[in-house]
Amino acid sequence: MPLRSPLAVMQPRCLDEGRLPMTQAILHWDCPTGIAGDMLLAALADLGVPAAVLNQPLGQLGLADQCRIVTRPGSNGGLRGIKAHVEVLTPQEDHRHWRHLRQLLLSAPLEDPVRKAALRCFGLLAEAEARVHGCTVDEVHFHEVGALDAVADVLGVCAGLCHLGVETVSCSPLPAGHGSVTTAHGLLPIPAPAVLELASAHRVPLLGCEGWPPGELVTPTGLALAVTWSRCFGAAPALAPRQVGIGLGQRRLDRPNQVRLLLAEPWPGPGRPAPRWSRSRSGWCW
């Protein structure tokens, strides 16, 4: 059964009414070292999505005085990119029930595409947590996931992607990671239980990590965003890149820790024949 993205059930439009949706654009998520919400936020900022767009949903939820998304240039493994983090301005709740978060999203004056995508993303997380804990979805209470920073990650990413207005989103296979991670439930194995539930339910391929340093590479929030938006998981389709947004991870690995968002056109494009390559003295050309 094919994965369904919000792009298949809604018409994304830019939050800035002056920009036209790029109806022929492709956005491929290249995730060589995994995926997390803050890395996606950073990559969107590197693509030129304004900070006001990323933070707008927080104001619409009445959370602007509690947290904000901050981005800045940085480097990881010797390569440049953008780093993002959520600056929490007030103490967070210890946990947040899904039914309360869902009502908040439904009642807030969000842009409709952003609301639909955020509801789907948190709904996927709630379903995975319900399977992990053996309870109903309405009984799920989030710890890390429902905290203010994760709410900002999901809303900011959804707002940024709607702002771009791309028609097709795809995602590379994701490295599973290995080891253990400290959570509100104690020490858990990696991949985290919610990550495995999401991957199992939605047939997301996870790559082996033999020889990698131990650590979490795919967060539940990051994977839920990928399932929400991506139509498929695999190698990038044939495309003509127009722009690359690089979001850096917080951890230092034995390689650059980054997510690359490739904003591109289909190749060959409409009415454009496929190139015929030939060898010349200066190299390959067409």
Sequence and secondary structure as in RCSB ss.txt:
>XXXX:A:sequence
MPLRSPLAVMQPRCLDEGRLPMTQAILHWDCPTGIAGDMLLAALADLGVPAAVLNQPLGQLGLADQCRIVTRPGS
NGGLRGIKAHVEVLTPQEDHRHWRHLRQLLLSAPLEDPVRKAALRCFGLLAEAEARVHGCTVDEVHFHEVGALDA
VADVLGVCAGLCHLGVETVSCSPLPAGHGSVTTAHGLLPIPAPAVLELASAHRVPLLGCEGWPPGELVTPTGLAL
AVTWSRCFGAAPALAPRQVGIGLGQRRLDRPNQVRLLLAEPWPGPGRPAPRWSRSRSGWCW
>XXXX:A:secstr
     GGGTS    SSTTS   TT EEEEE TT B HHHHHHHHHHTT  HHHHHHHHHHTT TTTEEEEEEEEE
ETTEEEEEEEEEE S   S EEHHHHHHHHHHS   HHHHHHHHHHHHHHHHHHHHHHTS GGG EESTTTSHHH
HHHHHHHHHHHHHHT SEEEE  EE  BEEEEETTEEEEES HHHHHHHHHHT  EE  TTS SB  B HHHHHH
HHHH SEESS  SEEEEEEEEEE SS  SS  EEEEEEEEESS TT      EEETTEEE 
